[in-house]
Amino acid sequence: MIEKTVLTEIPLFTGDIKMPKGWHLERDEMVKQATVSHYYEDIDYPFYTTVDRLQTFILEYMTVEHKINILRGNNHAPSARYYERNEISKPLITVDNFNLRSSPDWVLLYGIEIDPGSCIINIKYDDNRLKDRIWKVDLETNKFIMFPAILQYFVENKNNSHLNYVQTLTFVNNNRLYL
């Protein structure tokens, strides 16, 4: 008898945000907050209902659809920023390698306002001996991509005629809190 055991996997979740009736995301408010946080990195990120609704939607979606029990990232405030025409972000990684215990497990990127076909999320990963592979995902308005926070990524914008606004949220695995 031969048995197979998967030691690791790299899940990647993408999809549309389809809010329940009566709930809606105020994207104009998100754009305003993204603009403020882009210019002023040292201010506290204020609580507002739209981000709370987005986080709640993702928490429930992951629990119901994928049986993944996660919580809001507790030490990493949500952030948002905009990207100009042909701007490529620096390589980003959400975990702190010197403080893994307090680092998030998941990062989610949500397209607040994206010029169609102009924003690509590049995720760097290793596939056994194949090192530094890149997986590319198109980010569009009202869509999200969620992946393990340990992965490095960068945002690439090509020929956007308007600013691209992206919201970043972090989450932790519920069972990890008791380790």
C-alpha positions as CSV (number, residue, x, y, z in Angstrom):
1,M,0.0,0.0,0.0
2,I,1.4,3.4,-1.0
3,E,0.1,6.4,1.0
4,K,0.3,10.1,0.0
5,T,0.7,12.8,2.5
6,V,0.7,16.5,1.5
7,L,3.2,18.3,3.7
8,T,2.4,21.8,2.4
9,E,0.2,23.6,0.0
10,I,-0.2,27.2,-1.1
11,P,-3.8,28.1,-1.3
12,L,-4.9,31.2,-3.3
13,F,-8.4,32.5,-3.1
14,T,-9.9,34.9,-5.6
15,G,-13.5,36.1,-6.2
16,D,-16.1,38.8,-6.3
17,I,-17.5,40.5,-3.3
18,K,-21.2,40.0,-3.4
19,M,-22.6,41.7,-0.4
20,P,-25.9,40.5,1.1
21,K,-29.0,42.6,0.6
22,G,-29.0,45.7,2.8
23,W,-25.2,45.7,3.1
24,H,-23.1,47.7,0.7
25,L,-19.5,48.9,0.4
26,E,-19.1,52.6,0.2
27,R,-16.3,52.6,-2.2
28,D,-16.1,56.4,-2.3
29,E,-15.3,56.3,1.4
30,M,-12.7,53.7,0.8
31,V,-11.1,55.8,-1.9
32,K,-11.0,58.7,0.5
33,Q,-9.3,56.6,3.2
34,A,-6.8,55.2,0.7
35,T,-5.8,58.7,-0.4
36,V,-5.3,59.8,3.2
37,S,-3.3,56.7,4.2
38,H,-1.2,56.9,1.1
39,Y,0.0,60.4,2.1
40,Y,0.1,60.0,5.9
41,E,1.6,56.7,7.0
42,D,2.0,57.8,10.7
43,I,-1.7,58.4,11.4
44,D,-4.0,55.8,13.1
45,Y,-6.2,54.1,10.6
46,P,-9.8,55.0,11.6
47,F,-12.6,52.5,12.0
48,Y,-15.3,52.8,9.4
49,T,-18.3,50.6,8.6
50,T,-17.4,49.7,5.1
51,V,-14.1,48.0,6.0
52,D,-15.8,46.2,8.9
53,R,-18.4,44.9,6.5
54,L,-15.8,43.7,4.0
55,Q,-13.9,41.9,6.8
56,T,-17.0,40.3,8.1
57,F,-18.0,39.2,4.6
58,I,-14.6,37.5,4.1
59,L,-14.6,35.9,7.6
60,E,-18.0,34.3,7.0
61,Y,-17.2,33.4,3.3
62,M,-14.0,31.6,4.3
63,T,-15.8,29.8,7.2
64,V,-18.8,28.7,5.2
65,E,-17.3,28.0,1.7
66,H,-13.9,26.7,2.6
67,K,-14.1,25.6,6.3
68,I,-11.2,27.9,7.2
69,N,-11.8,29.6,10.5
70,I,-10.0,33.0,10.6
71,L,-10.1,36.2,12.6
72,R,-9.2,39.8,11.9
73,G,-5.5,40.4,12.1
74,N,-5.1,42.0,15.5
75,N,-1.7,43.8,15.2
76,H,-1.9,45.0,11.6
77,A,-4.3,47.8,10.9
78,P,-6.0,47.6,7.5
79,S,-4.4,49.8,5.0
80,A,-5.1,51.1,1.5
81,R,-3.2,53.0,-1.1
82,Y,-3.4,54.0,-4.7
83,Y,-1.1,53.3,-7.6
84,E,-0.4,55.7,-10.4
85,R,0.0,55.0,-14.1
86,N,2.6,52.2,-14.7
87,E,3.6,52.2,-11.1
88,I,5.1,49.0,-9.7
89,S,5.2,48.6,-5.9
90,K,8.3,47.5,-4.1
91,P,8.3,43.9,-3.0
92,L,5.9,43.5,-0.1
93,I,5.6,40.8,2.6
94,T,3.1,41.1,5.4
95,V,4.8,38.9,8.1
96,D,7.5,40.1,10.3
97,N,10.1,37.3,10.2
98,F,11.5,38.4,13.5
99,N,8.1,38.2,15.2
100,L,6.1,35.4,13.5
101,R,3.9,34.9,16.6
102,S,2.3,38.3,16.1
103,S,2.3,38.2,12.3
104,P,-0.8,37.6,10.3
105,D,-1.4,34.3,8.5
106,W,-3.3,35.7,5.5
107,V,-3.3,38.8,3.4
108,L,-6.2,40.0,1.3
109,L,-6.1,42.6,-1.5
110,Y,-9.4,44.1,-2.5
111,G,-9.8,46.2,-5.7
112,I,-11.6,49.4,-4.5
113,E,-11.5,51.1,-7.9
114,I,-9.3,49.6,-10.6
115,D,-9.0,50.7,-14.2
116,P,-10.0,47.6,-16.2
117,G,-7.2,45.3,-17.2
118,S,-4.5,47.4,-15.6
119,C,-3.6,45.9,-12.2
120,I,-1.7,42.7,-11.7
121,I,-0.8,41.1,-8.4
122,N,2.5,39.1,-8.7
123,I,2.9,36.5,-6.0
124,K,6.4,35.0,-5.5
125,Y,6.5,31.3,-4.4
126,D,8.8,28.3,-4.5
127,D,7.7,25.0,-6.0
128,N,10.3,22.5,-4.6
129,R,13.4,23.0,-6.6
130,L,11.8,25.6,-8.8
131,K,12.6,28.7,-6.9
132,D,11.2,32.3,-7.2
133,R,8.2,31.4,-9.3
134,I,5.7,34.2,-10.0
135,W,1.9,33.7,-10.1
136,K,0.0,36.6,-11.7
137,V,-3.5,37.5,-10.9
138,D,-5.6,40.3,-12.4
139,L,-7.2,42.5,-9.7
140,E,-10.4,44.2,-10.7
141,T,-12.9,46.5,-9.1
142,N,-14.9,44.7,-6.4
143,K,-12.7,41.6,-6.6
144,F,-10.3,40.1,-4.1
145,I,-7.3,37.9,-3.8
146,M,-6.3,36.2,-0.6
147,F,-3.1,34.2,0.0
148,P,-0.7,33.2,2.8
149,A,1.0,36.3,4.4
150,I,4.4,34.6,4.3
151,L,4.5,35.0,0.5
152,Q,6.2,38.1,-1.0
153,Y,4.2,40.0,-3.6
154,F,4.1,43.2,-5.6
155,V,1.5,45.2,-7.4
156,E,2.0,46.0,-11.0
157,N,0.0,48.7,-12.8
158,K,0.1,48.9,-16.6
159,N,-1.4,51.8,-18.6
160,N,-4.0,52.7,-16.1
161,S,-5.7,56.0,-17.1
162,H,-7.0,56.5,-13.5
163,L,-5.5,55.8,-10.1
164,N,-5.9,52.2,-9.0
165,Y,-7.1,51.9,-5.3
166,V,-6.3,48.7,-3.4
167,Q,-7.4,47.8,0.2
168,T,-5.2,45.4,2.2
169,L,-6.6,43.4,5.1
170,T,-4.9,40.8,7.2
171,F,-6.3,37.7,9.0
172,V,-5.0,35.1,11.5
173,N,-6.0,31.5,11.8
174,N,-8.3,31.1,14.7
175,N,-6.6,27.9,16.1
176,R,-3.2,29.6,16.2
177,L,-4.2,32.0,19.0
178,Y,-3.9,29.2,21.5
179,L,-0.4,28.0,20.6
